Amino acid sequence: MKIQPENLAERIVWRTLIWTWPLYALGALYVVGPVLAWVLTGLVALVLYLGPAIRPDLRATGPIPWLAWLWVVGMIVMLFALWAGHMDWGLGTKKTIKSSIGWAKGWALLALFPLAGAVLPIRREVIIRAQCVVGLWTLVLAPLLLSAPYIGLPERVFTSPLKAIGGPGPEYFTLFLYTFDPSTWTPRWQFYAPWSPFAALLGVIMILFALEEKHRHWMWAGLLAGVLMILASKSRMGLVGIVFCTMCPRLLPLVARTSAWFVVSGFIASLAIWGAIAADIIQAGIHGFRSARADSTRVRETLQRIAYERWQSDAVWFGHGIVRPGPHLVEYMPIGSHHTWFGLLFVKGLIGFFAFLIPFAIHFAVVTKDAAIHPRGRLPLGLLMTFLLLSFGENIEIEAYLLWPALLLLGCHMREMANEHR
């Protein structure tokens, strides 16, 4: 089945997504993501303003869904929390402007892309096929990437001059072929992500999209690329995600069936016999999972503890405004990094924490309900589960520039649900 974009919005999305690898080679992905978000938002404003006067293939399919409004309000509250934190700590106008620009390139994207997907006539099939095209690019480039450390090619090829625009770090503008794991000094790959664990979660998202692809060849391109990204990145989160984020949405409809409750009842009753053994097995598995990369686990847990203690003692409501350098104990990694929830508490306090938690939790509940009764909810639920998993090991806002296809599809799903109830 051939899928081609049919209007301006779809063409913008299609071409941006299928050119992911060339844009990465230019070190431009971190710039393109936010620019795309604001361009699509401008198109949303134009479509809503002109209404029936705009060309038929670009007309809005309905009013903005309430879930999209919830995300918009939440991210605006996030911006106010940022300003309040900067005022509390006297960080000055220059840092406030810089952080506001960072909000426009990060947190704002969590609202803008779903808004664009909910209003603009972008079909989910176009996003799914384009993601599988990226998967084919990945498979074609895989021999070069996987052989690079063994044939003497350098880890990094170059850093784009676009880094002058500003960002979280030079790795967001650098073309890497591979990196070395500092704990084992073995190569691991990050593909078009700034680091390997994030690449693994992008691999999970690739698989989730591919499972919804109706063309068999494109489906296999996406599936194989996703599995490759997870395995080559050597990330524990990716292994967890490939199991739970793909299986749970497909098993959820069973919960609505009476027969499933009998199975669950029997399972719970049997715990009296083998529950202790199962608990020991699970505990051993968790210990093995944590000890697989013990140094990484120690640093992350220490960062989380410091962030929590500093939030509780210094800035409960609006946080510290910005991340702060960590001590030698955490290898000087910034306090407020490597965990979305602890990072929010440290940087933006309780106000920022709930500005993200409330829309995320409500969206998760709505999508879970829809996935239980309708196949269209499987992909959005899997994506939200991946975001949840990602939030426990990364700062989700600084990675939104690569999560935009998933965010856009969440908006498409909002539109589908809203149209059904009209």
N, C-alpha and C positions, 0 to 999 in steps of 0.2 A: 504494500500500500504506500503510495507516494504522498508525502505531506509537504506542502509548501505554504509559506506565509501568505495571507490573503489581504492584509491591510498594513498601514504604516507601523502600528504598534507591534504587530507580529514580526514584521521585517526587522525592526530595531532589535527586538529580543533575539530573534533567530540568528542574525549575523553577529551580534555581540557574543552569544554563547558558543557558536560553532568556531569562532576565532579565539577561543580561550588560550590555546597553546601558543599561537603566534603573538598574542598580546603578552603572555607570560615571558616569551623570549625577548620582548622589548622592555620588560620590567614595568608594564603599564597596567596590570590588573588592579592594583590598589587605587589607581586613579579612575579607571573605567567604571568600576562598581558604583561609587558615589555619583559620578556624572550621569550614569544611566538612570539611577534612582530619581535624581532631580529632573532629568529630561522627561521621564515618564510621568512624574508628578505634574510638570508643566503641561503635558499633553492631557492629563486628567482634568486639570483646571480649565483648559481650552474646551474639552469635550463637554464638561458640565455647563460651562458658560454659554456656549453656542447652542447646546441642546439639539433640537430637530434641524437647525440650520446647517449643521456640519454634515459632511458627506456620509451617506448611509453606512458604509462599512466601518466607520469609526464611532458611531453613536454609542453612548453608554447603554448598557443592557438593563439599567435600573438605577435607583438611588444607592448611595453608599451604604453598605450593610453595617449594622450596629457593631459587629465585631471589628471591622476596620476602624470605625470611630473610636472604639475602646483602645486600640493600639495607638492611634494618633494622640488621644488624650494622655495615655500613659507616658509616651515619649516626650510630650510637651512638659509634663510634670517632671520628668527626668532632667530636662533642661533647666527648669527652675531650681531643682535641687542642686544642680551643678553651680548655678550662679550664687545660691545661698551659701554653699560650701566655700566658694572662693571669697565671698564677703566675710564670712566668719573667720577665715584664716588670713585675711588681708593679702591675698596673692597678687593683687594689682590688676590693672586693666589689660595689660599685654597678655598675661597668662589666661585671663578670663576669655579674651577674644580667641586665643589659640585653642582653649578647651572647647569653646562653643563651635569652632570649626571642626574639632574632633568629634563633637556630638553630631554635627551634620554629616560626617563621613562614617559614623558608626551607629549609635543608637537610633538616629532618625531613620536609617534604612530598614529597621525592624517594623516600622509603620508605613513607610513610603512604598515599598515593594508590594506588600499585601493590598494596600490601597489601589495601586495601579492594576494589580491582577483582578481586583473586585469590580473595577469600573470599566477598564478598557476591554474591548472584545478580543481577548487573547485566549486561544484554545489551549487546554492542557496538553493535547496531543502534540502541539508544536514544541512546547517546552520539553516534553518527554523525548521526542525524536532528536531535538538538538542536543540534549544531554547524552544520548547514545552516540551521536556524531563525535562528541568530545571523547567518549569511550573508545571509539575507533582510532582517533588521533593518538590516544594513550597507548593502545596496542601497537600501532605502527612505530611509535618512538621507543617502545619498551626495550627492544634489543640494544639500542644505543645506550639508554640509561642504565640498564642492568650490567652491561659489559664495561661501562666507563671506568670504574675503580680498578678493574683488572687489566686494562690496556693502557693505563697511564694517563687518562684524561683528568683534568683538574676537577676539584669539587665544585667550584664556582667559576662561571665563565666571565661574567661582568656584572657590575652594578649600574643600573640605569641612571642617567642624569636627572630623571624625574624625581629622584629622592629629594631634590631641592624643594619640592612642593611641601614636604613635611609628612611625617607618618610615625608610627610606633617604633620603627627601626629600619636599618638598611636592608634587612633580610626580606622586606616586603617589596623591594625593588631589584632584587638580585636574582640572576638566572643560575640555579643550582642544577648540577647533574646528579649529585648524590651528596650525602654527608656521612661522617663517621660518628657512631655511638660512643660518647666519651667514657662510658663504663666498660665497654667490651672492645672498643676500637675495631668494630666490624662495620661495613657499610650498611646504610639504610637509606631509603629513598623518600623524597617528599613531593615528587611530581611537580604540580603547579601551585602547591601550598607553601607557606613560609617555613613550615617545619613538619616533621613526619607524623606526630599524633593527629594533627589536623588533617593531613592527607588521608589518614585511615578513615576518619569520619566522612570525608568527602567521598571516599570509596563506598561507604555504607549508603550514602545518598545516591550515588551512581547506581547501585544495585536496586534500591527502592524504585527509582525511575524506570530502570530496565525491566523490572517485573511487571510494569504496566504497559510496556511496549507491545503492540499487536503484531508487528513484523518480526518474524523469527530471527532473521539474520541480525537486525539491529538490536534485538533483545540480547542475543548472545554477545554482541560487541560490548554492550553496557555491562552485562553480568561479569564477563571475563576481566574487563578493565577494572571494575569495582573490586573483585577478589584480588587482583594483582596489586592494587593500591593498598589494600588492607594488609596483605602478607608482606609486601616489600617494605612497608613503613615500619613493620615490627612493633606495632602499637597494641597494647592490651585493650584499650578502649574500642579499637576497631573490631577485635575478636568478639567482644561482648555485643557490640552493635549489630554485627552480621547475624547473630542468633536472635536476639530479642527484638530488634527494631524491624526485622523482616517477618518473624513468625507471629508475634503477638497480635498485630492488626488482622492477620488472616485467621487466627484462632478465636478472635473476639466474638464473631457471630455465634459461635457455639454456646456462649454464655446465655443467649436468649432462648436456647432450646431447653425444654424440660429434661430431656435425657441427659444433658450435660450435668444437671444438678445431681442426678443420681450417681453419676461417675464421681463428681466432687465429694459427695457424701461418703461414698465407699472409700475414696482416697483418704479423707480425713479420719475415718474410723480405723483404717489400717495403720495410721501413724502410731497408734498405741503399741504396735508390734515392731515396726522397723524405724520409727521416728528417730530414736537415739542414734542408730547407725547412719541414717541420712544426714542428721545434724553434724556428725563427725566428718562425713564425706564432704559436706558443704564447707565446713570450717577449714578442712585441709585444702580444699580448692581455693578458698579465699586467701589462705596463707601463701599458697604457691603463686597465686596471681600477684599478690603484693610483693613477694620476694623476687619475682622475675626481674624487676627493676627496682631494687631496694633503695638505691640512692635517690632516684627520682621520687619514689614514694615518701621518703624522709623529708626531702626538700619541700615538696608540696604540702605535706601535713604541717610542717613548721611554719610555712608561709600562712597557711590558713589560721593557725593558732595565734600568730602574731597579729594578723589582720583583725581577728575577732577581739582580742584583748585591747588593741589600740582603738578600735571602734567603740567598744564598751566604755573605755576610760576617757577618751578624748572628744568624740564627736558622734553622739548617738543619732541625732535627727538628720543632719545634712552631710555627715562624713568629713573627710579631709580635703575634698575638692580635686585632688590629683593623687596618683600613686606616688609612694615614697621609696627611696632606695632601702633595700634590706641589708642586714648585717652579713658578715662573713659566714655565719652559720647556715644561711640559705644561698650561699654563693653569690651574694649581692643582687639577687633577683628582686625586682620591685615588690614591695608590699602592696597587695591589692591585685596582683596578677595571678594567673594560673587557676582561677576559680571565679566564675561569674557571681555567685551568691556572696561569698566572703568579700570579693572585690567590690561589689555594690555596697555592702555595709561599710567597708573602709573608706571608699571614695565618695559615696553619695548618701550614706546613712540609711535610716529606716525609710525615709521618704522615697529615695531612689530604689531601694529594695522592693517596696510594695508597688512602685510605679511599673516595675517589670513583672513582679510576681502575679499581680491581679489579672492583667490581660492574658498572661501566659497560662495561668491556671484555668481561667474561664474558657479560653480558646481550646485548651487541652480537653476539658470536660465536654464541650460541644462537639468536638471532632470525634472523641471516643464514642459518644452516643450515636453519631451519624455512622461511624464505622461498624457499629454493632448491627445496624439495620440496612446498610447500603454499601455496595462495593466501592463506591466513589470515595468513601472515607478512609480506605486502607492506606493509600499513599500519604495523604496529609497526616494521619496518625503516626505512621512510620517516621515521617520527617520531624514531627514534634517530639517524638521519643528520641530521635537522634540529637535534636537540639538540647533536650534535657540531659542526655548523656554527655554531650559536649560541654554543657555549662558546669559540670563538676570537675572538669580538667582544664578548661580554657576560659578566656574572656570572650564571650560570644559576640560582643559589640565590635571588637576590632577584627573579627573574621566575617562580618556580615557582607563584606564586599565580594566574598566567594560563595556565600550562602544564598545569594540573590535568586537563583532559579527556584530553590525550595520556597523562599519567601513569596515569590511571585505565584507559585502554584497554590500556596495557602490562600492567597487572595482569590484565585480562580475558584477554589472550593467554596469560599464565602459566597461568591456570586452564584454558584450552582445551587447552594442551599437556599439563598434568598429568592432566587427565581422560582424554585419549587413551591415556596410558600406564598407566592403572590397570586 
